[in-house]
Amino acid sequence: MNNLFLDKQFILTRVDFDKCQNPRWKLADLKSEEILNFSPNFEEKLTIKIDLSQRFCIGWHNLETGEDFVCPDKIILEKKYTQCPKCQQRTGFNPAFYNVDSSEVSSQQQIRNSQPHFVYLAYFSDEIIKVGISFSGRGIVRLLEQGARAALILGEFSSANIARSYEEKISKMPDFCENVKASRKLKTLERKFDFKIAEKKLLAAREKIEQIQKVNFEKNQPLNLDRFYMKDNSFLPREVILATDCAQSDNFLIFSGILKAQIGYILLAEQQNEIIALPLRKFIGYKIKFLPENIELELPKRQTSLFDF
């Protein structure tokens, strides 16, 4: 652990992957008003303590330059929000832009929407394949942020609106969804992931979409994304325990252990021969502190079998 981060408090503002496809957390230092990048190291100790008492505005993002900035007013929010109105307006991005009137789309987003976007299929399991779109300038980062185990890029289009038209048609087909909850993603970790099976499933999905929608997409090959999330996936499949289910203080949440993976925004660590999970993105806007040593958590008791003696 870099001593720059130890025993200091930051506001967690983002959980994503950088342009080199490495996991990254963005941390706001309220004293210096800097945004720092933290890259977690797999197979090393990690202990974080999250202060749940207050949620702060995560600041704003410049769509043109990709820079992040702290909230100038250091606003404390109701816990259901992540940005204050001013920072939301400065960012000017609405992921559901297609559900609002065009006059309500910011100038920043209009510029972004006019640039190339691609349509993708994100594989989580044989039963869960998500369709989505992403700004082409971000590469595969959007896929990694979601924690897809494999993916297939159907094609690139000249604007977000054209890409969205394909996304909408595909999402209405019974085999595809537009959103996957963290709880469903966690359940997929209990089943073995086999890229060859995922590959066949994605190629068959593309063929089915082409037949039904009467369209021909680019012949891209499926991508195996597991290698970006962890050094070694041999610890999976495994039943996981949510850090929020461990005995904790009402005001603090602790996540501690040997960090095994960051699958999208979900952290997985090994402790007491168990795998502890934390959907870290749910805690953006809260103060976070890195501690030097592992802390033994009080794990929930598992239900024992009638035949266990």
C-alpha positions as protocol buffer text, in pm:
chain_id: "A"
residue {
  index: 1
  type: MET
  ca { x: 0 y: 0 z: 0 }
}
residue {
  index: 2
  type: ASN
  ca { x: 132 y: 343 z: -100 }
}
residue {
  index: 3
  type: ASN
  ca { x: 194 y: 548 z: 215 }
}
residue {
  index: 4
  type: LEU
  ca { x: 35 y: 844 z: 36 }
}
residue {
  index: 5
  type: PHE
  ca { x: -305 y: 688 z: 112 }
}
residue {
  index: 6
  type: LEU
  ca { x: -255 y: 526 z: 453 }
}
residue {
  index: 7
  type: ASP
  ca { x: -445 y: 662 z: 756 }
}
residue {
  index: 8
  type: LYS
  ca { x: -587 y: 954 z: 559 }
}
residue {
  index: 9
  type: GLN
  ca { x: -950 y: 1028 z: 479 }
}
residue {
  index: 10
  type: PHE
  ca { x: -1074 y: 1086 z: 127 }
}
residue {
  index: 11
  type: ILE
  ca { x: -1410 y: 1103 z: -42 }
}
residue {
  index: 12
  type: LEU
  ca { x: -1461 y: 815 z: -283 }
}
residue {
  index: 13
  type: THR
  ca { x: -1582 y: 977 z: -607 }
}
residue {
  index: 14
  type: ARG
  ca { x: -1551 y: 705 z: -872 }
}
residue {
  index: 15
  type: VAL
  ca { x: -1488 y: 331 z: -915 }
}
residue {
  index: 16
  type: ASP
  ca { x: -1388 y: 238 z: -1268 }
}
residue {
  index: 17
  type: PHE
  ca { x: -1103 y: 129 z: -1497 }
}
residue {
  index: 18
  type: ASP
  ca { x: -846 y: 351 z: -1665 }
}
residue {
  index: 19
  type: LYS
  ca { x: -756 y: 362 z: -2035 }
}
residue {
  index: 20
  type: CYS
  ca { x: -500 y: 85 z: -1978 }
}
residue {
  index: 21
  type: GLN
  ca { x: -784 y: -134 z: -1842 }
}
residue {
  index: 22
  type: ASN
  ca { x: -651 y: -125 z: -1484 }
}
residue {
  index: 23
  type: PRO
  ca { x: -894 y: -94 z: -1191 }
}
residue {
  index: 24
  type: ARG
  ca { x: -902 y: 257 z: -1049 }
}
residue {
  index: 25
  type: TRP
  ca { x: -1066 y: 444 z: -765 }
}
residue {
  index: 26
  type: LYS
  ca { x: -1084 y: 822 z: -769 }
}
residue {
  index: 27
  type: LEU
  ca { x: -1043 y: 990 z: -431 }
}
residue {
  index: 28
  type: ALA
  ca { x: -1106 y: 1355 z: -346 }
}
residue {
  index: 29
  type: ASP
  ca { x: -878 y: 1523 z: -94 }
}
residue {
  index: 30
  type: LEU
  ca { x: -1095 y: 1801 z: 49 }
}
residue {
  index: 31
  type: LYS
  ca { x: -796 y: 1986 z: 194 }
}
residue {
  index: 32
  type: SER
  ca { x: -595 y: 2013 z: -125 }
}
residue {
  index: 33
  type: GLU
  ca { x: -901 y: 1984 z: -355 }
}
residue {
  index: 34
  type: GLU
  ca { x: -707 y: 1728 z: -560 }
}
residue {
  index: 35
  type: ILE
  ca { x: -850 y: 1417 z: -722 }
}
residue {
  index: 36
  type: LEU
  ca { x: -611 y: 1126 z: -668 }
}
residue {
  index: 37
  type: ASN
  ca { x: -605 y: 793 z: -851 }
}
residue {
  index: 38
  type: PHE
  ca { x: -573 y: 476 z: -645 }
}
residue {
  index: 39
  type: SER
  ca { x: -499 y: 143 z: -813 }
}
residue {
  index: 40
  type: PRO
  ca { x: -569 y: -161 z: -593 }
}
residue {
  index: 41
  type: ASN
  ca { x: -315 y: -445 z: -598 }
}
residue {
  index: 42
  type: PHE
  ca { x: -447 y: -799 z: -626 }
}
residue {
  index: 43
  type: GLU
  ca { x: -320 y: -1068 z: -387 }
}
residue {
  index: 44
  type: GLU
  ca { x: -217 y: -803 z: -133 }
}
residue {
  index: 45
  type: LYS
  ca { x: -370 y: -688 z: 197 }
}
residue {
  index: 46
  type: LEU
  ca { x: -641 y: -424 z: 174 }
}
residue {
  index: 47
  type: THR
  ca { x: -841 y: -271 z: 458 }
}
residue {
  index: 48
  type: ILE
  ca { x: -1077 y: 20 z: 405 }
}
residue {
  index: 49
  type: LYS
  ca { x: -1306 y: 189 z: 655 }
}
residue {
  index: 50
  type: ILE
  ca { x: -1608 y: 373 z: 515 }
}
residue {
  index: 51
  type: ASP
  ca { x: -1775 y: 647 z: 718 }
}
residue {
  index: 52
  type: LEU
  ca { x: -2150 y: 608 z: 664 }
}
residue {
  index: 53
  type: SER
  ca { x: -2256 y: 913 z: 865 }
}
residue {
  index: 54
  type: GLN
  ca { x: -2259 y: 1163 z: 577 }
}
residue {
  index: 55
  type: ARG
  ca { x: -2264 y: 1153 z: 198 }
}
residue {
  index: 56
  type: PHE
  ca { x: -2085 y: 1427 z: 6 }
}
residue {
  index: 57
  type: CYS
  ca { x: -2123 y: 1548 z: -352 }
}
residue {
  index: 58
  type: ILE
  ca { x: -1873 y: 1356 z: -568 }
}
residue {
  index: 59
  type: GLY
  ca { x: -1797 y: 1667 z: -776 }
}
residue {
  index: 60
  type: TRP
  ca { x: -1817 y: 1701 z: -1152 }
}
residue {
  index: 61
  type: HIS
  ca { x: -1670 y: 1543 z: -1464 }
}
residue {
  index: 62
  type: ASN
  ca { x: -1556 y: 1724 z: -1779 }
}
residue {
  index: 63
  type: LEU
  ca { x: -1688 y: 1517 z: -2070 }
}
residue {
  index: 64
  type: GLU
  ca { x: -1451 y: 1683 z: -2317 }
}
residue {
  index: 65
  type: THR
  ca { x: -1123 y: 1641 z: -2128 }
}
residue {
  index: 66
  type: GLY
  ca { x: -1209 y: 1344 z: -1905 }
}
residue {
  index: 67
  type: GLU
  ca { x: -1100 y: 1535 z: -1592 }
}
residue {
  index: 68
  type: ASP
  ca { x: -1272 y: 1511 z: -1254 }
}
residue {
  index: 69
  type: PHE
  ca { x: -1309 y: 1800 z: -1010 }
}
residue {
  index: 70
  type: VAL
  ca { x: -1414 y: 1823 z: -645 }
}
residue {
  index: 71
  type: CYS
  ca { x: -1742 y: 1992 z: -558 }
}
residue {
  index: 72
  type: PRO
  ca { x: -1650 y: 2362 z: -509 }
}
residue {
  index: 73
  type: ASP
  ca { x: -1911 y: 2395 z: -235 }
}
residue {
  index: 74
  type: LYS
  ca { x: -1832 y: 2062 z: -59 }
}
residue {
  index: 75
  type: ILE
  ca { x: -2205 y: 1993 z: -38 }
}
residue {
  index: 76
  type: ILE
  ca { x: -2341 y: 1729 z: 201 }
}
residue {
  index: 77
  type: LEU
  ca { x: -2627 y: 1544 z: 34 }
}
residue {
  index: 78
  type: GLU
  ca { x: -2925 y: 1334 z: 121 }
}
residue {
  index: 79
  type: LYS
  ca { x: -2796 y: 977 z: 104 }
}
residue {
  index: 80
  type: LYS
  ca { x: -3000 y: 890 z: -206 }
}
residue {
  index: 81
  type: TYR
  ca { x: -2803 y: 1141 z: -419 }
}
residue {
  index: 82
  type: THR
  ca { x: -2441 y: 1145 z: -542 }
}
residue {
  index: 83
  type: GLN
  ca { x: -2418 y: 1496 z: -700 }
}
residue {
  index: 84
  type: CYS
  ca { x: -2545 y: 1837 z: -603 }
}
residue {
  index: 85
  type: PRO
  ca { x: -2753 y: 2019 z: -871 }
}
residue {
  index: 86
  type: LYS
  ca { x: -2464 y: 2250 z: -965 }
}
residue {
  index: 87
  type: CYS
  ca { x: -2215 y: 1967 z: -1022 }
}
residue {
  index: 88
  type: GLN
  ca { x: -2475 y: 1767 z: -1210 }
}
residue {
  index: 89
  type: GLN
  ca { x: -2529 y: 2066 z: -1438 }
}
residue {
  index: 90
  type: ARG
  ca { x: -2153 y: 2118 z: -1483 }
}
residue {
  index: 91
  type: THR
  ca { x: -2116 y: 1755 z: -1588 }
}
residue {
  index: 92
  type: GLY
  ca { x: -2419 y: 1771 z: -1815 }
}
residue {
  index: 93
  type: PHE
  ca { x: -2453 y: 1396 z: -1869 }
}
residue {
  index: 94
  type: ASN
  ca { x: -2773 y: 1194 z: -1854 }
}
residue {
  index: 95
  type: PRO
  ca { x: -2725 y: 823 z: -1940 }
}
residue {
  index: 96
  type: ALA
  ca { x: -3097 y: 803 z: -2020 }
}
residue {
  index: 97
  type: PHE
  ca { x: -3077 y: 1092 z: -2267 }
}
residue {
  index: 98
  type: TYR
  ca { x: -3322 y: 915 z: -2499 }
}
residue {
  index: 99
  type: ASN
  ca { x: -3600 y: 948 z: -2238 }
}
residue {
  index: 100
  type: VAL
  ca { x: -3594 y: 1328 z: -2222 }
}
residue {
  index: 101
  type: ASP
  ca { x: -3683 y: 1601 z: -2467 }
}
residue {
  index: 102
  type: SER
  ca { x: -3391 y: 1704 z: -2691 }
}
residue {
  index: 103
  type: SER
  ca { x: -3409 y: 2057 z: -2547 }
}
residue {
  index: 104
  type: GLU
  ca { x: -3317 y: 1911 z: -2208 }
}
residue {
  index: 105
  type: VAL
  ca { x: -2997 y: 1748 z: -2334 }
}
residue {
  index: 106
  type: SER
  ca { x: -2695 y: 1959 z: -2236 }
}
residue {
  index: 107
  type: SER
  ca { x: -2457 y: 2104 z: -2494 }
}
residue {
  index: 108
  type: GLN
  ca { x: -2180 y: 1883 z: -2349 }
}
residue {
  index: 109
  type: GLN
  ca { x: -2385 y: 1572 z: -2407 }
}
residue {
  index: 110
  type: GLN
  ca { x: -2497 y: 1679 z: -2752 }
}
residue {
  index: 111
  type: ILE
  ca { x: -2131 y: 1698 z: -2854 }
}
residue {
  index: 112
  type: ARG
  ca { x: -2064 y: 1355 z: -2700 }
}
residue {
  index: 113
  type: ASN
  ca { x: -2375 y: 1202 z: -2859 }
}
residue {
  index: 114
  type: SER
  ca { x: -2267 y: 1321 z: -3204 }
}
residue {
  index: 115
  type: GLN
  ca { x: -1950 y: 1111 z: -3182 }
}
residue {
  index: 116
  type: PRO
  ca { x: -1916 y: 736 z: -3258 }
}
residue {
  index: 117
  type: HIS
  ca { x: -2072 y: 487 z: -3015 }
}
residue {
  index: 118
  type: PHE
  ca { x: -2079 y: 109 z: -3027 }
}
residue {
  index: 119
  type: VAL
  ca { x: -2342 y: -149 z: -2937 }
}
residue {
  index: 120
  type: TYR
  ca { x: -2229 y: -446 z: -2727 }
}
residue {
  index: 121
  type: LEU
  ca { x: -2349 y: -765 z: -2565 }
}
residue {
  index: 122
  type: ALA
  ca { x: -2216 y: -819 z: -2211 }
}
residue {
  index: 123
  type: TYR
  ca { x: -2213 y: -1180 z: -2085 }
}
residue {
  index: 124
  type: PHE
  ca { x: -2257 y: -1250 z: -1712 }
}
residue {
  index: 125
  type: SER
  ca { x: -2395 y: -1604 z: -1741 }
}
residue {
  index: 126
  type: ASP
  ca { x: -2586 y: -1812 z: -1994 }
}
residue {
  index: 127
  type: GLU
  ca { x: -2908 y: -1662 z: -1855 }
}
residue {
  index: 128
  type: ILE
  ca { x: -2786 y: -1302 z: -1828 }
}
residue {
  index: 129
  type: ILE
  ca { x: -2672 y: -1119 z: -2141 }
}
residue {
  index: 130
  type: LYS
  ca { x: -2700 y: -741 z: -2135 }
}
residue {
  index: 131
  type: VAL
  ca { x: -2721 y: -514 z: -2438 }
}
residue {
  index: 132
  type: GLY
  ca { x: -2582 y: -164 z: -2415 }
}
residue {
  index: 133
  type: ILE
  ca { x: -2404 y: 122 z: -2588 }
}
residue {
  index: 134
  type: SER
  ca { x: -2080 y: 300 z: -2510 }
}
residue {
  index: 135
  type: PHE
  ca { x: -1883 y: 600 z: -2632 }
}
residue {
  index: 136
  type: SER
  ca { x: -1618 y: 456 z: -2865 }
}
residue {
  index: 137
  type: GLY
  ca { x: -1348 y: 685 z: -2726 }
}
residue {
  index: 138
  type: ARG
  ca { x: -1358 y: 490 z: -2398 }
}
residue {
  index: 139
  type: GLY
  ca { x: -1265 y: 158 z: -2557 }
}
residue {
  index: 140
  type: ILE
  ca { x: -1377 y: -140 z: -2349 }
}
residue {
  index: 141
  type: VAL
  ca { x: -1378 y: 50 z: -2018 }
}
residue {
  index: 142
  type: ARG
  ca { x: -1759 y: 57 z: -2005 }
}
residue {
  index: 143
  type: LEU
  ca { x: -1767 y: -323 z: -2032 }
}
residue {
  index: 144
  type: LEU
  ca { x: -1513 y: -358 z: -1750 }
}
residue {
  index: 145
  type: GLU
  ca { x: -1702 y: -116 z: -1524 }
}
residue {
  index: 146
  type: GLN
  ca { x: -2006 y: -344 z: -1543 }
}
residue {
  index: 147
  type: GLY
  ca { x: -1812 y: -658 z: -1458 }
}
residue {
  index: 148
  type: ALA
  ca { x: -1907 y: -851 z: -1770 }
}
residue {
  index: 149
  type: ARG
  ca { x: -1710 y: -1178 z: -1780 }
}
residue {
  index: 150
  type: ALA
  ca { x: -1713 y: -1176 z: -2162 }
}
residue {
  index: 151
  type: ALA
  ca { x: -1842 y: -939 z: -2427 }
}
residue {
  index: 152
  type: LEU
  ca { x: -1907 y: -899 z: -2797 }
}
residue {
  index: 153
  type: ILE
  ca { x: -1903 y: -565 z: -2978 }
}
residue {
  index: 154
  type: LEU
  ca { x: -2177 y: -583 z: -3240 }
}
residue {
  index: 155
  type: GLY
  ca { x: -2079 y: -270 z: -3427 }
}
residue {
  index: 156
  type: GLU
  ca { x: -1980 y: 96 z: -3417 }
}
residue {
  index: 157
  type: PHE
  ca { x: -2215 y: 372 z: -3531 }
}
residue {
  index: 158
  type: SER
  ca { x: -2167 y: 740 z: -3605 }
}
residue {
  index: 159
  type: SER
  ca { x: -2372 y: 868 z: -3309 }
}
residue {
  index: 160
  type: ALA
  ca { x: -2523 y: 768 z: -2977 }
}
residue {
  index: 161
  type: ASN
  ca { x: -2873 y: 807 z: -3118 }
}
residue {
  index: 162
  type: ILE
  ca { x: -2815 y: 554 z: -3395 }
}
residue {
  index: 163
  type: ALA
  ca { x: -2650 y: 312 z: -3151 }
}
residue {
  index: 164
  type: ARG
  ca { x: -2942 y: 359 z: -2911 }
}
residue {
  index: 165
  type: SER
  ca { x: -3193 y: 266 z: -3183 }
}
residue {
  index: 166
  type: TYR
  ca { x: -3026 y: -75 z: -3217 }
}
residue {
  index: 167
  type: GLU
  ca { x: -2997 y: -115 z: -2839 }
}
residue {
  index: 168
  type: GLU
  ca { x: -3368 y: -47 z: -2796 }
}
residue {
  index: 169
  type: LYS
  ca { x: -3472 y: -304 z: -3056 }
}
residue {
  index: 170
  type: ILE
  ca { x: -3245 y: -573 z: -2911 }
}
residue {
  index: 171
  type: SER
  ca { x: -3355 y: -501 z: -2552 }
}
residue {
  index: 172
  type: LYS
  ca { x: -3713 y: -586 z: -2648 }
}
residue {
  index: 173
  type: MET
  ca { x: -3608 y: -937 z: -2745 }
}
residue {
  index: 174
  type: PRO
  ca { x: -3671 y: -1193 z: -2467 }
}
residue {
  index: 175
  type: ASP
  ca { x: -3309 y: -1310 z: -2430 }
}
residue {
  index: 176
  type: PHE
  ca { x: -3154 y: -973 z: -2344 }
}
residue {
  index: 177
  type: CYS
  ca { x: -3175 y: -711 z: -2068 }
}
residue {
  index: 178
  type: GLU
  ca { x: -3056 y: -351 z: -2025 }
}
residue {
  index: 179
  type: ASN
  ca { x: -2965 y: -363 z: -1654 }
}
residue {
  index: 180
  type: VAL
  ca { x: -2818 y: -622 z: -1418 }
}
residue {
  index: 181
  type: LYS
  ca { x: -2838 y: -569 z: -1042 }
}
residue {
  index: 182
  type: ALA
  ca { x: -2533 y: -626 z: -823 }
}
residue {
  index: 183
  type: SER
  ca { x: -2712 y: -911 z: -644 }
}
residue {
  index: 184
  type: ARG
  ca { x: -2749 y: -1103 z: -971 }
}
residue {
  index: 185
  type: LYS
  ca { x: -2385 y: -1039 z: -1063 }
}
residue {
  index: 186
  type: LEU
  ca { x: -2277 y: -1179 z: -726 }
}
residue {
  index: 187
  type: LYS
  ca { x: -2484 y: -1495 z: -777 }
}
residue {
  index: 188
  type: THR
  ca { x: -2304 y: -1565 z: -1105 }
}
residue {
  index: 189
  type: LEU
  ca { x: -1976 y: -1594 z: -910 }
}
residue {
  index: 190
  type: GLU
  ca { x: -2108 y: -1916 z: -757 }
}
residue {
  index: 191
  type: ARG
  ca { x: -2101 y: -2083 z: -1098 }
}
residue {
  index: 192
  type: LYS
  ca { x: -1799 y: -2177 z: -1306 }
}
residue {
  index: 193
  type: PHE
  ca { x: -1713 y: -1936 z: -1586 }
}
residue {
  index: 194
  type: ASP
  ca { x: -1601 y: -2103 z: -1908 }
}
residue {
  index: 195
  type: PHE
  ca { x: -1502 y: -1859 z: -2182 }
}
residue {
  index: 196
  type: LYS
  ca { x: -1553 y: -2117 z: -2459 }
}
residue {
  index: 197
  type: ILE
  ca { x: -1915 y: -2156 z: -2351 }
}
residue {
  index: 198
  type: ALA
  ca { x: -1958 y: -1777 z: -2325 }
}
residue {
  index: 199
  type: GLU
  ca { x: -1803 y: -1736 z: -2669 }
}
residue {
  index: 200
  type: LYS
  ca { x: -2050 y: -1977 z: -2830 }
}
residue {
  index: 201
  type: LYS
  ca { x: -2339 y: -1813 z: -2648 }
}
residue {
  index: 202
  type: LEU
  ca { x: -2243 y: -1463 z: -2767 }
}
residue {
  index: 203
  type: LEU
  ca { x: -2189 y: -1569 z: -3128 }
}
residue {
  index: 204
  type: ALA
  ca { x: -2525 y: -1751 z: -3128 }
}
residue {
  index: 205
  type: ALA
  ca { x: -2687 y: -1438 z: -2979 }
}
residue {
  index: 206
  type: ARG
  ca { x: -2545 y: -1220 z: -3257 }
}
residue {
  index: 207
  type: GLU
  ca { x: -2672 y: -1460 z: -3521 }
}
residue {
  index: 208
  type: LYS
  ca { x: -3018 y: -1461 z: -3366 }
}
residue {
  index: 209
  type: ILE
  ca { x: -3028 y: -1080 z: -3350 }
}
residue {
  index: 210
  type: GLU
  ca { x: -2921 y: -1053 z: -3713 }
}
residue {
  index: 211
  type: GLN
  ca { x: -3192 y: -1293 z: -3824 }
}
residue {
  index: 212
  type: ILE
  ca { x: -3473 y: -1129 z: -3628 }
}
residue {
  index: 213
  type: GLN
  ca { x: -3369 y: -768 z: -3684 }
}
residue {
  index: 214
  type: LYS
  ca { x: -3262 y: -834 z: -4046 }
}
residue {
  index: 215
  type: VAL
  ca { x: -2925 y: -665 z: -4004 }
}
residue {
  index: 216
  type: ASN
  ca { x: -2561 y: -765 z: -4048 }
}
residue {
  index: 217
  type: PHE
  ca { x: -2316 y: -660 z: -3778 }
}
residue {
  index: 218
  type: GLU
  ca { x: -1937 y: -650 z: -3785 }
}
residue {
  index: 219
  type: LYS
  ca { x: -1779 y: -992 z: -3739 }
}
residue {
  index: 220
  type: ASN
  ca { x: -1592 y: -909 z: -3419 }
}
residue {
  index: 221
  type: GLN
  ca { x: -1478 y: -1191 z: -3192 }
}
residue {
  index: 222
  type: PRO
  ca { x: -1592 y: -1223 z: -2828 }
}
residue {
  index: 223
  type: LEU
  ca { x: -1363 y: -1080 z: -2562 }
}
residue {
  index: 224
  type: ASN
  ca { x: -1255 y: -1263 z: -2245 }
}
residue {
  index: 225
  type: LEU
  ca { x: -1259 y: -993 z: -1976 }
}
residue {
  index: 226
  type: ASP
  ca { x: -1171 y: -1199 z: -1668 }
}
residue {
  index: 227
  type: ARG
  ca { x: -799 y: -1125 z: -1700 }
}
residue {
  index: 228
  type: PHE
  ca { x: -857 y: -757 z: -1625 }
}
residue {
  index: 229
  type: TYR
  ca { x: -1031 y: -828 z: -1293 }
}
residue {
  index: 230
  type: MET
  ca { x: -786 y: -1055 z: -1111 }
}
residue {
  index: 231
  type: LYS
  ca { x: -447 y: -1225 z: -1126 }
}
residue {
  index: 232
  type: ASP
  ca { x: -589 y: -1574 z: -1089 }
}
residue {
  index: 233
  type: ASN
  ca { x: -952 y: -1686 z: -1111 }
}
residue {
  index: 234
  type: SER
  ca { x: -894 y: -2028 z: -954 }
}
residue {
  index: 235
  type: PHE
  ca { x: -1063 y: -1914 z: -629 }
}
residue {
  index: 236
  type: LEU
  ca { x: -1393 y: -1902 z: -819 }
}
residue {
  index: 237
  type: PRO
  ca { x: -1664 y: -2030 z: -836 }
}
residue {
  index: 238
  type: ARG
  ca { x: -1732 y: -1957 z: -472 }
}
residue {
  index: 239
  type: GLU
  ca { x: -2019 y: -1854 z: -248 }
}
residue {
  index: 240
  type: VAL
  ca { x: -1954 y: -1499 z: -128 }
}
residue {
  index: 241
  type: ILE
  ca { x: -2044 y: -1310 z: 189 }
}
residue {
  index: 242
  type: LEU
  ca { x: -2144 y: -945 z: 162 }
}
residue {
  index: 243
  type: ALA
  ca { x: -1934 y: -713 z: 377 }
}
residue {
  index: 244
  type: THR
  ca { x: -2260 y: -543 z: 473 }
}
residue {
  index: 245
  type: ASP
  ca { x: -2377 y: -873 z: 628 }
}
residue {
  index: 246
  type: CYS
  ca { x: -2079 y: -887 z: 864 }
}
residue {
  index: 247
  type: ALA
  ca { x: -2124 y: -743 z: 1212 }
}
residue {
  index: 248
  type: GLN
  ca { x: -2045 y: -373 z: 1179 }
}
residue {
  index: 249
  type: SER
  ca { x: -2097 y: -40 z: 1351 }
}
residue {
  index: 250
  type: ASP
  ca { x: -2398 y: 161 z: 1233 }
}
residue {
  index: 251
  type: ASN
  ca { x: -2166 y: 448 z: 1141 }
}
residue {
  index: 252
  type: PHE
  ca { x: -1883 y: 257 z: 975 }
}
residue {
  index: 253
  type: LEU
  ca { x: -1834 y: -25 z: 725 }
}
residue {
  index: 254
  type: ILE
  ca { x: -1508 y: -219 z: 714 }
}
residue {
  index: 255
  type: PHE
  ca { x: -1385 y: -431 z: 423 }
}
residue {
  index: 256
  type: SER
  ca { x: -1066 y: -623 z: 489 }
}
residue {
  index: 257
  type: GLY
  ca { x: -864 y: -917 z: 360 }
}
residue {
  index: 258
  type: ILE
  ca { x: -639 y: -1027 z: 77 }
}
residue {
  index: 259
  type: LEU
  ca { x: -779 y: -856 z: -232 }
}
residue {
  index: 260
  type: LYS
  ca { x: -854 y: -1122 z: -491 }
}
residue {
  index: 261
  type: ALA
  ca { x: -1042 y: -928 z: -757 }
}
residue {
  index: 262
  type: GLN
  ca { x: -1231 y: -622 z: -867 }
}
residue {
  index: 263
  type: ILE
  ca { x: -1501 y: -745 z: -1102 }
}
residue {
  index: 264
  type: GLY
  ca { x: -1655 y: -427 z: -1233 }
}
residue {
  index: 265
  type: TYR
  ca { x: -1725 y: -229 z: -917 }
}
residue {
  index: 266
  type: ILE
  ca { x: -1744 y: -537 z: -691 }
}
residue {
  index: 267
  type: LEU
  ca { x: -1444 y: -603 z: -465 }
}
residue {
  index: 268
  type: LEU
  ca { x: -1366 y: -959 z: -358 }
}
residue {
  index: 269
  type: ALA
  ca { x: -1128 y: -1034 z: -71 }
}
residue {
  index: 270
  type: GLU
  ca { x: -1033 y: -1351 z: 112 }
}
residue {
  index: 271
  type: GLN
  ca { x: -1064 y: -1361 z: 490 }
}
residue {
  index: 272
  type: GLN
  ca { x: -1090 y: -1657 z: 726 }
}
residue {
  index: 273
  type: ASN
  ca { x: -1103 y: -1884 z: 418 }
}
residue {
  index: 274
  type: GLU
  ca { x: -1416 y: -1703 z: 300 }
}
residue {
  index: 275
  type: ILE
  ca { x: -1470 y: -1461 z: 14 }
}
residue {
  index: 276
  type: ILE
  ca { x: -1603 y: -1120 z: 122 }
}
residue {
  index: 277
  type: ALA
  ca { x: -1771 y: -899 z: -138 }
}
residue {
  index: 278
  type: LEU
  ca { x: -1831 y: -525 z: -146 }
}
residue {
  index: 279
  type: PRO
  ca { x: -2017 y: -341 z: -429 }
}
residue {
  index: 280
  type: LEU
  ca { x: -1790 y: -40 z: -381 }
}
residue {
  index: 281
  type: ARG
  ca { x: -1968 y: 193 z: -622 }
}
residue {
  index: 282
  type: LYS
  ca { x: -2265 y: 203 z: -386 }
}
residue {
  index: 283
  type: PHE
  ca { x: -2045 y: 398 z: -145 }
}
residue {
  index: 284
  type: ILE
  ca { x: -1925 y: 681 z: -368 }
}
residue {
  index: 285
  type: GLY
  ca { x: -1966 y: 1013 z: -189 }
}
residue {
  index: 286
  type: TYR
  ca { x: -1870 y: 867 z: 149 }
}
residue {
  index: 287
  type: LYS
  ca { x: -1545 y: 923 z: 336 }
}
residue {
  index: 288
  type: ILE
  ca { x: -1301 y: 635 z: 303 }
}
residue {
  index: 289
  type: LYS
  ca { x: -987 y: 559 z: 500 }
}
residue {
  index: 290
  type: PHE
  ca { x: -710 y: 306 z: 424 }
}
residue {
  index: 291
  type: LEU
  ca { x: -579 y: 115 z: 725 }
}
residue {
  index: 292
  type: PRO
  ca { x: -237 y: -58 z: 736 }
}
residue {
  index: 293
  type: GLU
  ca { x: -343 y: -395 z: 880 }
}
residue {
  index: 294
  type: ASN
  ca { x: -614 y: -650 z: 810 }
}
residue {
  index: 295
  type: ILE
  ca { x: -905 y: -655 z: 1053 }
}
residue {
  index: 296
  type: GLU
  ca { x: -1081 y: -980 z: 1137 }
}
residue {
  index: 297
  type: LEU
  ca { x: -1449 y: -935 z: 1060 }
}
residue {
  index: 298
  type: GLU
  ca { x: -1730 y: -1102 z: 1249 }
}
residue {
  index: 299
  type: LEU
  ca { x: -1874 y: -1317 z: 973 }
}
residue {
  index: 300
  type: PRO
  ca { x: -2237 y: -1427 z: 969 }
}
residue {
  index: 301
  type: LYS
  ca { x: -2291 y: -1785 z: 1079 }
}
residue {
  index: 302
  type: ARG
  ca { x: -2365 y: -2025 z: 797 }
}
residue {
  index: 303
  type: GLN
  ca { x: -2658 y: -2259 z: 831 }
}
residue {
  index: 304
  type: THR
  ca { x: -2523 y: -2606 z: 902 }
}
residue {
  index: 305
  type: SER
  ca { x: -2651 y: -2927 z: 753 }
}
residue {
  index: 306
  type: LEU
  ca { x: -2845 y: -3177 z: 965 }
}
residue {
  index: 307
  type: PHE
  ca { x: -2564 y: -3421 z: 888 }
}
residue {
  index: 308
  type: ASP
  ca { x: -2283 y: -3195 z: 1014 }
}
residue {
  index: 309
  type: PHE
  ca { x: -2144 y: -3317 z: 1348 }
}
